[in-house]
Amino acid sequence: MNDLDAAARYLQDLLPDMVGELEPWSSSKARTLPHFLTSLFGLAEIDLLGNRVLLANVLKQAEPMPPSRLIAQVHRLAEKAGLRVVLVLSGVSPYVRSRLIESRVDFVVPA
């Protein structure tokens, strides 16, 4: 199970009947985004509390991304996709967690 599937399952368990099925981000939609965003994030859509949102997890990289860059890229993704973005993380340090909260970035760390 990948991180996006784990996040969808986690949200469905947490909020029964309020979360739809996970739908992969189609290639036609991905073409509307800059290449650096599609190469940086794994993407999928889901209905969450009656709103369409984009789940985005950072694809594996050689070096971890600084929180300021991650936050900027998530905001850019939301702007370009026209959807609210929920960042999916497999783990997060207290420092990064506080930076995401301060910057009002929605995120989930599936258990």
N, C-alpha and C positions, 0 to 999 in steps of 0.2 A: 504494500500500500504506500503510495507517495504522500507527500506532505499535504497536498491539496485534498486528496481523498480523506486523509486523517482529520483535516480541519472540518470538512463537510460533515463527517460522521460525528465529530465532537460537538459541533453546533446543533446537529439534529438530535443528539442525546440530551444536550443542555436545554434546548428549546423545542420540544416535540410539537409537531403541527405548525411550527412557525418558520421552518426552514425547508426550502425546496430541494430538488435534486441538483447535484453538481453537473454543469454542462461545460465541456471543454471550450475554450476560447477559439472560435473558428478562424481559419487561416485568412478568410476575407476580412474579418475584423482586425486581425493582427497586422494586415497590410496597411491599415490606416494609422498605425503607430510607427514612430521612428524605430529604426532597426536596433539601436542601442537599448531600447526598453524591452523589446521582444527577446533580445538575447540575454538580458539581465534577469527577467522574471519568467517563471512558469505561471500561466494564467488560466482561470476558469471562472465562469459566472454561476451565481446562485441567488435564489430569492431568499432574503433574510428579513423577517418581520414585515413582509409586504413590499419590500424594496429590492430592486435588482442591484447587486453589488458584484464587484470583481475581486476574487481572491487572487492574491499574488504572492508567490514565494520566490525568494532569491535563489537562483540556480547556483550550483557549487562553483566557487571561485578559488583561485590559487591563494589569494590574500583576502581576509575579511574586509568588508567595506566600512569606512568610518561612519558613525551614526549620522553626521551632518549630510553626507552624500546620500545615504540610504533615504533619509527623510526627504531630501530634495527630489530624488528619483521617484518616490512614491507620490509626492505632490504633482510632479510632472505627468506621471502615469494617469492619475485621476483626471487631470485637466485634459489630456489628449484623448482618453477613453470616454470621457463624459459620464463616468460612473464613480460612485463611492468605492474606494479601494480598502480592502481589509488585508493587511500584511500577515502572511502565515510564516511563523518562525518555529524551527524545531527546538530552539533554546534561546534564551536571552539573558544577558547579564543585568544586574540591577542598574548599572549606569545606562545601558542602552534602553532599558525599560523606562527609566525616568525621562530620558531624552524623547522617546516616542510619545509618552504621555504629555510632556510639556509642549510638543509640536502638534498635538492633536491628531496623531496618526493612529487609526484604528488597527489593532493587531490581535492575533490569537496565537496561543502556544498550545496546540492540542496535547492533551495528557496521554 
